[in-house]
Amino acid sequence: MAQRAIPVKVAAAGRLAAETGFAKSCPPEVGRLLSTAAAAKPAGVIAESGTGAGVGTAWLHSGLAPAARLVTVEREPLLAARAAELFADDPRVEVLTGDWRLLEAHAPFDVFFCDGGGKRDDPERVIDLLAPGGVLIMDDFTPWPQWPPLFQGRVDELRVFYLTHPKLAATEVLTTATTSAVIASRLG
């Protein structure tokens, strides 16, 4: 299968990650999922917790329609400032500096890539930030073929929380041979 081209801003964010030593950027497999989710909400409010060097942000941006907007937050000031520079030419994109809770002022979200704060420290609030029909994406899970999922020999309570929450229709998908993502939609 032929590889699709990497979007220009994704490549620029990848260079920024290399320059700053940021090693936790999402892989292209997750990036394409993010682009697809953003494209599915052409007038949506798209959010990201954990901007990092902006790789995930750039993937979301690659699917952003003219009527959509994207807000992302990074608590590390240097990374946030550098990522903001990458998107300074697009008024649809806002990069915030600080705690993930700064996103609350921009909710509800049609797509929320919860890659940083929130998913562990206040998962119920993460769900409440979604609009009805809003899509939540969380990556960096280790696939587990049985139920309940285990991580480091113990039940992965975080994954169980999102996969079984009564306000969500959720599933887990492989993103690579060794990683998976939880994708959920807020029930109306």
N, C-alpha and C positions, 0 to 999 in steps of 0.2 A: 504494500500500500504506500502510495506517495505521501510524503510529509507535506503538510501545508506550511506556508511561509509564516514566520514569527512576525507579529505586528511590530511596527517601528518602535512604539513606546514600550512594548515588552522588552525588546532588545536593549533599549536605553536603560530601562530599570534593571535589567540583568547586569549591565555594565556598572551601574551604581552599586548594586549588591556586591559585585566583585571588588570595587574600589573601597567600599566601607567595611568589607569583611562580613557582610550579613549573609549567613549561610542557610537561612530558614525560608527562602522563597519557595512558592508553590511550583511544582513541575508543570510542563506543558499540558500533561493529561488533565490536571485539575484546572489549569488556565483555560483550556478550551471549554470545559464545563462551565466556568464562570462567564465566559463570553456568551455562551448559549443562553444561560439564565438571564443575563442582562438584556440580551436581544429579545427575549420572550416578554419583556415588560417595556414596550416602546415609550410609554409615558410615565414610567415608574420612578420611584425613589429607591436607589440602590445604595447599600451601605456595606462598609467593611470595617471590622475591628481588627487592628493589627496591620497597619500599612507596611511596616518594614521598609524596604527599599523601593516599594511601589510595584513589584512584579504582579501580584494579584490585582492591584488597582489597575494596572495597565491592561490586564486581560479583561477585567470588567469593562474598562473604557473601550476596548475593541468591539464590544457588542452594544455599546451605548447608542441609543437612538437620539435624534435631535431634540425630542421633547422630554427625554429622561434626564435625571441628574444623579450624581454620584458623590457621596460623602464618605470619607474614610478618616480614621483616627489612629495616631501613633503616639505612644507615650514618650519615646526617645526623641528629644527636641532636634537633634542633628539629623536623624533619619527623616523626621517629619518635614523639616525645612528642605532637605534635598529632594524628597519626593514631591513636595509642593512645586518646586522648580520645574519638574518634569511635566506638570499639568498646568502650568501658569498660563498657557495659551488657550485654555479651554474653560470658559466660565461655567460649564456644567459640572465641573469637578471642584470639590472643596476638600482640602487636607487640613484636618484639625490636629492640634498638639495637646496631648493630655490623656486622661483616663477614658476608657471606653464609654463611660456613662455620658460623655459629651454628645454621643449620638442620639440620646433620648430627645433632644430638642428638634431633631430632624425626622423622627418617627411619625407615622408607621412606615415600615419598609416593605417594598414589593419583592426585593431580593436582599438578603443579609448574609454576607460571607463572614461568618464569625470565626476568625482565624486567630484572634488575640484574646483580650479580656472579655469576660462575660460568660463564655460557654461553661467554665468551671465554677466561677465565683458567684454567679447569680443566674443559673440556667432558666429559672422561671421568668425572670425579667427579659431575657433574650427572646423568649417566645412571645411575651407581651408586646415587644417592639415590632412584631410582624403584623402587616395588614392582613385581613382575611384573604386567603389565597396566596399570601406572601410565601416566598421560598427561602428556606434556611439551608445554608451549605456549610459544613464543617469537615475539614480534611485532617490528615495526619493520624488516622486510625490504622491499627494493624489488623488485617483481616482475620476473622475467626469463623470457621465453618459450622460450628454448633451453637446451640442456645443453652444457657446464656453465654454471651461473648466474654472471654477472659482476656486480661492484660496482666502480664507479669505474674501469672498464676492465680489471680483473683478475679472475681466477677467485675467487669468493667461497668460500674454503676453509672457513670456519665453516659456511656453509649446506651445502656438500657433505659435511662431516663428519657432521652430524646426519641428512641425507637418505639417506646410504649406510651408516650405522653398522650392523654386523651384529647388535647387540642391540636394534635399533629397527625398527619398521614405521613409516615416516614419509612425510608428504606436505607440500606447500606449498599454501596456499589464499589466494585474494585476500580481503582484509578490506575494502578500499576500492579504488577505481580505481587508486590509486597506492601501496598498501601490501599486504604479504602477511604471513602467519604460517606458521611451521613447526609442525606438530602431529605428535607421535610417540607411540607406545605401546611400552612396554618388553616385549619378548618374554619369555615364560615360561621 
